[in-house]
Amino acid sequence: MSAIPPSASQNTSGFHDFLPLMADKLGGDGLIGELCNGFNLLMDGEKGVITFDSLKKNSALLGLQDLTDDDLRSMMKEGDFDGDGALNQMEFCVLMFRLSPELMEASRFLLEEAFEHEFKDFH
């Protein structure tokens, strides 16, 4: 069960539909690259992680300007696996997959494709 409040899920529903389309178009490597770009847009440049303040300040860049502070805090809490109060790049990418149920189903394929590409020289 998701810790994202219903209002956050409703406001990001367009995002849910968009991420699988990106995956289809870009493939695993391209999608991971785009997620990294999204992380870079949202992160605090001095700290190198996404903080609540950097998320709030930059959320409009990803179409999330309608989310309340509580919604943003819930997203941060859901993605913050190490409990440090911020999202590193891996936590952000995992959170984006978790927010897209369709991508969760396809994530195994996408990860396998990305790993194959990354480690093809080691075979």
Beta strands, then each sheet from edge to edge (+ up, - down):
end
